[in-house]
Amino acid sequence: MSDQHKEVFREEAYEHLADLENSLLELEENPEDMELIGRVFRSMHTIKGSGSMFGFDTLAAFTHEVETVLDFVRNGKLPVSKKLISLCLAARDCIKSILDGDDHDPDVAASKKLVADFRALAGTETKAKTGLEIASSQVAKKEEPEVTYRIRFKPFLEIFQNGTNPVALLNELRELGKCDIVSQMDNLPPLEGLNPESCYLFWDVILTTRRGRDAIMDVFIFVEDDCELKIDVIDDSDSEGDANYKKLGDILVERGDLSAEELNNVLKSQKRFGELLVEKGIVTPEKVQSALVEQQHVKGVRKERSEAPPPQEAAASIRVPAERLDQLINLVGEMVTVQARLSQVSLLGGDPIFIAISEEVERLTNELRNTALNIRMLPIGSTFSKFKRLVRDLSQELGKEIEMETFGAETELDKTVIEKLNDPLVHIIRNSIDHGIEMPDARRAAGKSSLGKVLLGAEHSGDSVLITIQDDGGGLDRDTIRVKAIERGLLPAHTEATDREIYSMIFAPGFSTAAKVTSVSGRGVGMDVVKRGIDGLRGSISVDSVRGKGTTITLKIPLTLAIIDSLLVKIGKDHFVLPLSTVEECIELTREDVKNFHGRNLANVRGAIIPYIPLRDCFRITDNQPEIEQIVIADIHGKKVGFVVDHVVGEHQTVIKSLGKMYRDVQGVSGATILGDGTVALILDMGALLKVAELLEVSQAA
């Protein structure tokens, strides 16, 4: 088996494992939901079948043990319990470790213990049933009607290339009941034209079983997109009529192998019907043989079965490596840069035809940009679902009763942003569970339900997404945080600070109010990771808390990191770029305004005093300072701050380019972009510039 095919299987298996985990957690809350039980069983069955097909024998053997127990659950012989869910989740983790190790189990002892636990659970639970329950279940099983199906399994030519062995599927069908199989060779080419890597045969199967249509579909569940599959009910236990079943001609017409007109023409002859069909070349001998097998098979077999709904059409989607999408985004970014240059040149030239062409290219480039960015958008629910397991495991470890609720799972974000959000969200949720939610006794004493709640949600806000993590725990202790901050030198002792400013201290490196270090928290590392991770996404964090009621942490994250809308400004001869998502307005700053505040960096904006940062001073630009400057007012982490520039050029589509290693530690600059005239403009990190200005002010005051 090629590495490419194994990698495709591994990717699909990871998706099935994610769905399996979600289904198990939902099943724990709704243990009687048969649809969820079916989803769990199908996910496990698909992993087992595909694993065996692609040479993952260790994986298939382990999964088979789990599937056996799940089959008891599906048949009502084993109830859904908390212990069963825990074992299934542990089995899911074991399957993932086997996948990661390329079918080598890194912890053989753990997997053997899991298998033993599953067998013990199945044995004790089934033996616990009374004799009456077992007898009644056996009677119910005997009373299930037999159904006879006609199955036409027609694989596509390239099915071998996907690692599928059709014979293995046919053997699985034989295990379901009485089965007759006839191969069809209509498409078999001459020997010189035969490709050994192509499948030219297809099969007609007549199957009588009590297992139902779903069991048949399970056999083909991982090759549905690689074949034509038709399953028809041809007889049931309540069917009335002659034991001789249908005539040969009727069967062929019903299958579509013969038309009614051809049937009537042949019936006028005196020879045996099948011989006449073959002699006239209307059908092949194999098709006649297949129809005769069906005729003989159905004799005496009658059962009740309604027509199954037609199979749903497969979704029109393809799997594309992430690297190709990244390359596409890079090319679109280059296209945006070239288009900006074309627009600038056309305006300078003044040719109306050239300008019209430029505007058309601009329109198409914008559509291409939006389409390319939408391709990389994924629903954030794929990340949310991972945290249900985290909450479950941590609450059991800490002895707390906690449930998690989510909203806005359909909210879409760039895949790169979603990947980088995982670690910050893990640390915030762990902190909420350990520090926020109280123990059940403490909650009851405070008049709360013993069941704590963690709410995780997302919603769009302009060109950003707001992610909310809320708990109904004890809330943050403002006084304790303030004392710790003063002890660590993060806050001057006599400084009056707002609640939000004090709460923001929890993100300082090494800051912790925990009395002791546990396996969950207490080292003051987690929230620092959150702050650096969100800053790396050019996002912001705000914290609100009510003592005794709970805490809400809100993350504001840009939709994408590749191409952003920005404000292009100029200082001296250089251009700079400010992210437009944080900009609120622009106002003028005159020499008179500076004089009115006696040289202090403050501006009066409609009665509100707003501090500003002269960017000329930050970048040591001294030439040609204009009489009238512009203040770009932005909202940074809930604070309104101005940034003084010479001129505001206007809005600009910015393709973000990362800086080299030499500039990695430069504060206040997050990247660069190429303008239409080919010059480079720095992208400013306004949050970092504000932090530098605050530290400078504190040091000067000291």
C-alpha positions in Angstrom: 0.0 0.0 0.0 1.4 3.4 -1.0 2.2 6.0 1.6 -0.2 8.4 -0.2 -3.1 6.0 0.2 -2.2 5.5 3.9 -2.1 9.2 4.5 -5.5 9.7 2.9 -6.9 7.0 5.2 -5.2 8.5 8.2 -6.8 11.9 7.5 -10.2 10.4 7.1 -9.8 8.3 10.2 -8.9 11.4 12.3 -12.2 13.0 11.0 -14.1 9.8 12.1 -12.4 9.9 15.5 -13.5 13.6 16.0 -17.1 12.6 15.1 -16.9 9.6 17.3 -15.8 11.7 20.3 -18.6 14.2 19.8 -21.2 11.4 19.4 -20.0 9.7 22.6 -20.3 12.9 24.6 -23.8 13.5 23.2 -24.7 9.9 24.0 -23.7 10.4 27.6 -26.3 13.1 27.9 -28.9 11.1 25.9 -28.3 7.4 26.5 -31.5 6.3 24.9 -30.9 8.0 21.6 -30.7 5.1 19.1 -29.5 7.5 16.3 -26.5 8.5 18.3 -25.7 4.8 19.1 -25.9 4.1 15.4 -23.5 7.0 14.6 -21.0 5.7 17.2 -21.2 2.2 15.8 -20.8 3.3 12.1 -17.8 5.5 13.0 -16.1 2.5 14.7 -17.1 0.1 11.9 -15.7 2.5 9.2 -12.4 2.9 11.0 -12.2 -0.9 11.4 -13.0 -1.7 7.8 -10.8 1.0 6.3 -8.0 0.1 8.6 -8.0 -3.5 7.6 -8.2 -2.5 3.9 -5.1 -0.2 4.2 -3.0 -2.6 6.2 -3.6 -1.3 9.7 -4.1 -4.7 11.2 -3.3 -3.8 14.8 -5.9 -1.0 14.5 -8.5 -3.3 12.9 -8.0 -5.9 15.6 -8.4 -3.5 18.5 -11.4 -1.7 16.9 -13.1 -5.1 16.3 -13.1 -5.7 20.1 -14.7 -2.3 20.7 -17.2 -2.8 17.9 -18.3 -6.1 19.4 -19.4 -4.4 22.6 -21.0 -1.6 20.7 -23.0 -4.2 18.8 -24.4 -5.4 22.1 -25.5 -1.7 22.8 -27.1 -1.4 19.4 -29.1 -4.6 19.9 -30.3 -3.5 23.3 -28.3 -6.1 25.2 -26.0 -3.6 27.0 -27.2 -0.3 28.4 -25.3 3.0 27.9 -23.5 3.8 31.1 -20.9 6.3 32.3 -18.3 3.5 32.5 -19.0 2.5 28.9 -18.6 6.1 27.6 -15.3 6.4 29.6 -14.0 3.2 28.1 -15.1 4.2 24.6 -13.4 7.6 24.9 -10.2 5.8 26.1 -10.5 3.5 23.2 -10.8 6.5 20.9 -7.5 7.9 22.3 -5.9 4.5 21.9 -6.9 4.3 18.2 -5.5 7.8 17.6 -2.2 6.7 19.2 -2.1 3.6 16.9 -2.8 5.9 13.9 0.0 8.3 15.0 2.4 5.4 15.3 1.6 4.0 11.8 -0.2 0.9 13.2 2.3 0.4 16.0 0.7 0.6 19.4 2.9 2.7 21.6 1.3 1.3 24.8 0.4 -2.3 24.2 -0.3 -2.9 27.9 -2.9 -0.1 28.0 -4.7 -1.4 24.9 -4.8 -5.0 26.3 -6.3 -3.7 29.5 -8.9 -1.7 27.6 -9.9 -4.9 25.7 -10.1 -6.8 29.0 -12.3 -4.0 30.5 -14.6 -4.0 27.5 -15.0 -7.8 27.7 -15.6 -7.6 31.4 -18.2 -4.9 31.0 -20.0 -6.8 28.3 -19.9 -10.0 30.4 -21.2 -8.5 33.6 -23.9 -6.3 32.0 -25.3 -9.1 29.9 -25.2 -11.7 32.7 -27.0 -9.2 35.0 -30.1 -9.6 32.9 -32.8 -11.9 34.1 -33.6 -15.1 32.4 -37.0 -13.6 31.3 -35.3 -10.7 29.6 -32.8 -12.9 27.8 -35.6 -15.2 26.7 -37.8 -12.4 25.5 -34.9 -10.9 23.6 -34.3 -14.3 21.9 -37.9 -14.5 21.0 -37.9 -11.0 19.6 -34.8 -12.0 17.5 -36.6 -15.1 16.2 -39.6 -13.0 15.2 -37.6 -10.6 13.1 -38.7 -11.1 9.5 -36.4 -12.4 6.8 -36.0 -10.1 3.7 -34.5 -11.1 0.4 -32.6 -8.4 -1.4 -31.3 -8.0 -4.9 -27.9 -6.2 -4.8 -26.0 -5.0 -7.9 -22.5 -4.0 -6.9 -20.7 -2.3 -9.8 -17.3 -0.9 -8.7 -15.6 1.8 -10.7 -12.6 0.9 -12.8 -10.1 2.6 -10.4 -11.4 1.0 -7.2 -8.2 -1.1 -6.8 -6.2 2.1 -6.8 -8.0 3.1 -3.6 -6.9 -0.1 -1.8 -10.3 -1.8 -2.0 -10.7 -5.5 -2.4 -14.2 -6.2 -3.7 -13.9 -9.9 -2.8 -13.6 -9.0 0.9 -16.9 -7.0 0.6 -18.6 -10.0 -1.0 -17.4 -12.3 1.8 -18.9 -9.8 4.4 -22.2 -10.1 2.6 -22.0 -14.0 2.9 -21.9 -13.6 6.7 -25.2 -11.8 6.7 -27.3 -14.7 5.6 -28.1 -17.0 2.7 -26.3 -15.6 -0.2 -25.8 -16.3 -4.0 -23.3 -14.3 -6.0 -23.0 -14.2 -9.8 -20.2 -12.2 -11.5 -20.9 -10.2 -14.7 -18.2 -9.8 -17.3 -19.9 -7.4 -19.8 -17.2 -4.9 -19.5 -14.2 -7.3 -19.7 -11.9 -6.1 -22.6 -9.8 -8.4 -24.8 -6.6 -9.6 -23.2 -4.4 -7.2 -25.0 -6.4 -4.2 -23.7 -6.8 -5.4 -20.1 -5.3 -3.2 -17.4 -4.4 -5.3 -14.3 -5.0 -2.2 -12.1 -8.6 -1.8 -13.2 -11.7 -3.6 -12.1 -13.9 -4.7 -15.0 -16.2 -7.1 -13.2 -19.4 -6.4 -11.4 -21.6 -8.7 -9.3 -25.3 -9.5 -8.8 -26.0 -10.7 -5.3 -29.2 -12.4 -4.0 -29.2 -12.2 -0.2 -31.7 -13.4 2.4 -31.1 -11.9 5.8 -32.7 -10.8 9.1 -30.1 -8.1 9.6 -31.8 -5.4 7.5 -30.7 -2.9 4.9 -28.5 -1.0 7.3 -26.3 -4.0 7.8 -25.8 -4.3 4.0 -25.0 -0.6 3.7 -22.4 -1.0 6.5 -20.5 -3.4 4.3 -20.2 -0.8 1.6 -20.0 2.3 3.9 -16.4 3.2 2.9 -16.7 2.5 -0.9 -20.0 4.3 -1.6 -18.3 6.9 -3.6 -16.3 4.4 -5.6 -19.1 2.2 -7.0 -22.6 2.0 -8.3 -24.7 0.3 -5.7 -28.3 -0.7 -6.1 -30.2 -2.6 -3.3 -33.8 -3.7 -3.9 -36.2 -5.7 -1.8 -37.5 -8.5 -4.0 -39.3 -10.7 -1.4 -40.5 -10.7 2.2 -42.2 -13.1 4.6 -45.7 -11.8 4.0 -45.6 -11.8 0.2 -48.4 -13.8 -1.3 -48.4 -15.8 -4.5 -46.9 -18.8 -6.2 -43.8 -20.5 -4.7 -42.3 -20.4 -8.2 -41.7 -16.7 -7.7 -41.4 -14.6 -10.9 -40.7 -15.8 -14.4 -37.3 -15.4 -15.9 -38.4 -12.7 -18.3 -40.1 -10.7 -15.6 -36.9 -10.7 -13.5 -34.8 -9.4 -16.4 -37.3 -6.7 -17.3 -37.5 -5.6 -13.7 -33.7 -5.4 -13.5 -33.5 -3.3 -16.6 -31.5 -5.9 -18.6 -34.3 -6.5 -21.0 -37.1 -4.3 -22.4 -40.8 -5.4 -22.4 -40.8 -5.1 -26.2 -37.9 -7.5 -26.5 -39.6 -9.9 -24.1 -42.7 -10.0 -26.2 -40.8 -10.6 -29.4 -38.9 -13.5 -27.9 -41.9 -15.1 -26.4 -43.3 -15.7 -29.8 -40.5 -18.3 -30.4 -40.8 -22.0 -29.4 -37.4 -22.5 -27.8 -36.6 -22.2 -24.1 -36.7 -18.5 -23.1 -33.2 -18.3 -21.7 -31.7 -20.1 -24.8 -33.5 -17.8 -27.1 -32.3 -14.6 -25.4 -28.7 -15.8 -25.6 -29.1 -17.0 -29.2 -30.4 -13.7 -30.3 -27.6 -11.8 -28.5 -30.0 -9.7 -26.4 -28.4 -10.7 -23.0 -25.3 -12.6 -22.0 -25.4 -16.1 -20.6 -24.2 -14.6 -17.3 -27.2 -12.4 -17.0 -29.6 -15.3 -17.7 -27.7 -17.4 -15.1 -28.0 -14.6 -12.6 -31.8 -14.3 -13.1 -32.2 -18.1 -12.7 -30.2 -18.0 -9.5 -32.6 -15.3 -8.2 -35.6 -17.3 -9.2 -34.4 -20.3 -7.4 -33.2 -18.4 -4.4 -36.5 -16.6 -3.7 -38.6 -19.8 -3.7 -40.2 -20.3 -0.3 -38.6 -17.1 1.1 -41.1 -14.4 2.0 -40.8 -11.4 4.4 -42.0 -8.0 5.2 -39.8 -5.0 4.3 -40.8 -1.5 3.1 -38.8 0.1 0.3 -35.7 1.8 1.7 -35.2 5.4 0.7 -32.9 6.0 -2.2 -29.3 6.7 -1.3 -28.4 10.3 -0.9 -26.2 11.8 -3.5 -22.6 12.3 -2.3 -21.6 15.8 -1.4 -19.8 17.6 -4.2 -16.6 18.2 -2.4 -12.9 17.4 -2.8 -10.0 17.1 -0.4 -7.2 19.6 -0.9 -3.9 19.7 1.0 -3.6 22.8 3.2 -0.3 23.7 1.5 -2.0 24.3 -1.8 -4.5 26.6 -0.2 -1.7 28.5 1.4 0.0 28.8 -2.0 -3.2 30.0 -3.5 -3.6 32.7 -0.9 0.0 33.8 -1.5 -0.6 34.1 -5.2 -3.8 36.1 -4.6 -1.8 38.4 -2.3 0.7 39.0 -5.1 -2.3 39.7 -7.5 -3.6 42.3 -5.1 -0.3 44.0 -5.0 0.1 44.0 -8.8 -3.5 45.3 -9.2 -2.8 48.2 -6.8 0.2 49.1 -8.9 -1.9 48.9 -12.1 -4.5 51.2 -10.6 -1.9 53.7 -9.7 -0.2 53.7 -13.1 -3.5 54.0 -14.9 -4.6 57.0 -12.9 -1.2 58.7 -13.5 -1.5 58.0 -17.3 -5.1 59.4 -17.5 -6.1 57.1 -20.4 -9.8 56.4 -20.0 -9.6 53.0 -21.7 -6.6 52.0 -19.5 -8.5 53.3 -16.4 -11.6 51.2 -17.3 -9.5 48.1 -17.7 -7.8 48.8 -14.4 -11.2 49.1 -12.7 -12.3 45.8 -14.2 -9.1 44.1 -13.0 -9.7 45.6 -9.6 -13.2 44.2 -9.4 -12.1 40.7 -10.5 -9.2 40.8 -8.1 -11.5 41.7 -5.2 -13.8 38.8 -6.1 -10.9 36.4 -6.4 -9.5 37.6 -3.0 -12.9 37.1 -1.3 -13.4 33.6 -2.9 -9.9 32.5 -2.0 -10.3 33.6 1.6 -13.7 32.0 1.9 -12.1 28.7 0.8 -9.9 28.8 3.9 -12.8 29.6 6.2 -13.9 26.8 8.6 -16.7 26.7 11.2 -15.2 27.2 14.7 -17.4 24.5 16.0 -14.7 22.0 14.9 -12.6 23.5 17.7 -15.4 23.9 20.2 -16.2 20.2 20.1 -12.7 19.3 21.3 -13.3 21.2 24.6 -16.3 19.1 25.6 -13.9 16.2 26.3 -11.6 18.5 28.1 -14.3 19.8 30.4 -15.5 16.2 31.1 -12.1 14.9 32.0 -11.0 17.8 34.1 -14.3 17.9 36.1 -13.9 14.2 37.0 -10.2 14.8 37.9 -11.1 17.7 40.2 -14.3 16.1 41.6 -16.5 18.9 40.3 -19.8 18.7 38.4 -19.5 20.8 35.3 -21.3 20.9 32.0 -20.4 22.9 28.9 -22.7 24.8 26.6 -21.8 26.3 23.2 -23.3 28.8 20.7 -22.2 30.1 17.4 -20.5 26.9 16.3 -21.3 27.8 12.7 -19.2 31.0 12.9 -16.4 30.8 10.3 -12.7 31.8 10.8 -9.6 31.4 8.8 -8.1 27.9 9.3 -4.8 29.4 10.4 -6.6 31.5 13.1 -8.5 28.4 14.3 -5.3 26.4 14.7 -3.6 29.1 16.7 -6.7 29.6 18.9 -6.6 26.1 20.3 -3.9 26.6 23.0 -5.3 29.9 24.4 -8.8 28.5 24.7 -7.4 25.4 26.4 -5.7 27.5 29.1 -8.7 29.8 29.6 -11.1 26.8 30.0 -8.7 25.0 32.4 -8.4 28.1 34.5 -12.2 28.6 34.6 -12.7 25.0 35.8 -9.9 25.0 38.4 -10.1 28.6 39.7 -13.7 29.7 38.7 -16.1 26.8 39.3 -16.4 25.9 43.0 -16.7 22.4 44.5 -20.4 21.1 44.6 -20.6 21.6 48.4 -19.4 25.2 48.2 -21.9 25.9 45.4 -24.8 24.6 47.3 -23.7 26.6 50.4 -23.7 29.7 48.2 -27.3 28.9 47.0 -26.2 27.7 43.6 -26.8 24.5 41.7 -24.1 21.9 42.3 -23.8 21.7 38.6 -21.4 24.4 37.3 -21.6 25.7 33.7 -19.0 26.9 31.2 -20.3 28.7 28.2 -18.2 28.9 25.0 -19.5 30.9 22.1 -18.6 32.9 19.0 -20.2 35.6 17.0 -19.2 38.0 14.1 -18.4 41.6 14.8 -17.5 43.4 11.7 -14.3 42.0 10.3 -13.6 40.2 13.6 -15.0 37.4 15.7 -15.9 37.7 19.4 -15.2 34.5 21.3 -16.8 34.4 24.8 -15.7 32.1 27.6 -18.1 32.5 30.6 -18.4 30.5 33.8 -20.8 30.8 36.7 -18.2 30.3 39.4 -16.9 32.5 42.2 -15.5 35.3 40.0 -12.2 37.1 40.4 -11.0 38.5 43.7 -10.1 42.1 42.8 -8.3 42.8 46.1 -6.2 39.7 46.0 -5.2 40.4 42.4 -4.3 44.0 43.3 -2.1 42.9 46.2 -0.3 40.3 44.1 0.2 42.9 41.3 1.7 45.4 43.8 4.0 42.7 45.3 5.3 41.8 41.8 5.8 45.5 40.9 3.2 45.4 38.2 1.2 48.1 39.7 2.3 51.2 41.8 1.0 50.9 45.4 -1.0 54.2 45.3 -2.3 54.0 41.8 -6.1 54.0 41.3 -6.9 51.4 38.7 -10.2 50.3 37.1 -11.5 46.8 37.5 -10.6 45.9 33.9 -7.0 47.1 34.4 -6.7 45.1 37.6 -8.2 42.0 36.0 -5.8 42.3 33.1 -2.9 41.6 35.5 -3.8 37.9 35.4 -2.1 37.8 32.0 1.3 38.9 33.3 4.1 36.3 33.0 4.3 34.2 36.2 1.2 35.8 37.8 -0.9 33.4 39.9 -3.2 33.7 42.9 -3.3 29.9 43.5 -2.4 28.9 47.0 -0.7 25.7 45.7 0.5 24.3 42.4 -1.7 21.5 41.0 -1.6 19.4 37.8 -4.1 21.8 36.3 -2.8 25.3 37.3 -0.9 27.4 39.7 2.4 28.1 38.0 1.3 31.4 36.4 2.1 30.2 32.9 -1.3 29.5 31.3 -2.7 33.0 31.0 0.6 34.4 29.9 0.4 31.9 27.0 -3.1 33.2 26.3 -2.0 36.8 26.1 1.0 36.0 23.8 -1.2 33.8 21.6 -3.9 36.4 21.1 -1.4 39.2 20.5 0.2 37.0 17.9 -3.2 36.9 16.2 -3.5 40.7 16.4 -6.4 40.2 18.7 -7.4 41.6 22.1 -8.7 40.3 25.4 -11.1 41.8 27.9 -12.1 40.4 31.3 -15.3 41.1 33.2 -16.1 39.5 36.6 -18.7 39.8 39.4 -17.6 38.3 42.7 -19.7 35.3 43.5 -21.4 35.3 40.1 -18.7 34.3 37.6 -16.2 35.6 35.0 -16.5 36.4 31.3 -13.4 36.6 29.1 -13.9 38.0 25.6 -11.4 37.5 22.8 -11.6 39.7 19.7 -9.9 38.0 16.8 -9.5 39.1 13.1 -11.2 36.8 10.6 -8.0 36.2 8.6 -4.3 36.8 8.9 -3.4 36.8 5.2 -5.0 40.0 3.7 -6.5 42.7 5.8 -8.2 46.1 5.3 -6.0 48.8 6.7 -5.5 52.6 6.8 -2.5 53.8 4.9 -0.7 56.8 6.5 2.4 58.8 5.8 5.1 60.2 8.1 7.8 62.2 6.4 8.7 60.3 3.2 7.7 56.9 4.6 4.3 55.1 4.5 2.9 53.0 7.4 -0.1 50.8 7.7 -2.6 50.7 10.6 -5.1 47.8 10.9 -8.5 49.3 10.1 -10.4 47.0 12.5 -9.2 49.0 15.5 -9.5 52.5 13.9 -12.5 54.6 15.0 -11.9 58.1 13.5 -9.3 60.6 12.3 -9.1 64.3 13.6 -6.7 67.2 13.0 -3.9 68.2 15.4 -2.7 71.8 15.1 0.2 73.6 16.8 -2.5 75.5 18.7 -4.0 72.3 20.1 -0.5 71.2 21.3 0.0 74.6 23.0 -3.3 74.4 24.8 -2.2 71.3 26.6 1.2 72.7 27.4 3.1 70.2 25.4 1.4 67.1 27.0 0.3 64.4 24.5 -3.4 64.9 25.0 -6.3 65.9 22.7 -9.8 67.1 23.4 -12.2 65.1 21.2 -15.8 66.3 21.7 -15.2 66.9 25.4 -13.2 63.6 26.0 -9.5 63.8 26.8 -7.7 61.2 24.8 -3.9 60.5 25.0 -1.9 60.2 21.8 1.4 58.9 20.7 3.5 60.9 18.2 4.8 58.3 15.7 7.4 60.8 14.5 9.1 60.4 17.9 8.7 56.6 18.0 10.5 56.3 14.6 12.8 59.3 15.1 11.6 61.1 11.9 12.6 64.8 12.2 12.3 66.3 8.7 9.5 68.4 7.3 6.9 68.3 10.1 3.6 69.7 8.8 1.7 72.5 10.5 -1.4 70.4 10.7 -1.0 66.7 11.6 -3.6 64.0 11.8 -4.6 61.9 14.9 -5.8 58.4 14.1 -7.9 57.4 17.1 -8.1 53.6 17.8 -9.6 51.3 20.4 -6.8 49.3 21.9 -7.9 46.7 24.5 -10.8 48.9 25.6 -8.7 52.1 25.7 -9.0 55.0 23.2 -5.6 56.1 22.1 -4.5 58.4 19.3 -1.5 57.9 16.9 -0.2 61.1 15.3 0.8 60.9 11.6 1.6 63.5 9.0 -1.1 62.5 6.5 -3.9 59.9 6.2 -3.7 58.5 2.6 -6.8 56.3 2.8 -8.0 52.7 3.1 -5.8 50.1 1.6 -5.9 46.3 1.0 -2.8 45.0 2.8 -1.1 41.8 1.9 0.8 40.8 5.1 4.5 39.9 4.6 6.4 38.6 7.6 9.7 40.3 8.5 13.0 38.5 8.5 14.7 37.0 11.5 16.7 40.1 12.1 13.6 42.1 12.9 11.8 39.4 14.9 12.1 41.3 18.2 11.4 44.8 16.9 8.6 46.2 19.1 5.7 48.1 17.5 6.0 46.5 14.0 4.1 43.3 13.2 4.9 42.9 9.5 5.3 44.7 6.2 3.5 45.1 2.8 4.4 46.1 -0.7 2.6 49.2 -2.1 1.5 49.8 -5.6 4.6 51.7 -6.5 6.8 48.9 -5.3 7.9 50.5 -2.0 7.6 48.8 1.4 5.3 50.0 4.2 5.6 48.7 7.8 2.5 47.4 9.5 2.3 48.9 12.9 1.4 46.9 16.0 -0.7 49.5 17.9 -1.0 47.5 21.0 2.8 47.1 21.3 3.3 50.8 20.6 0.9 51.6 23.4 2.6 49.2 25.8 6.0 50.8 25.1 4.6 54.3 25.6 3.1 53.3 29.0 6.3 51.7 30.2 8.2 54.8 29.1 5.8 57.1 31.0 6.0 54.9 34.2 9.8 55.0 34.1 9.9 58.8 33.6 7.5 59.3 36.5 9.6 57.1 38.7 
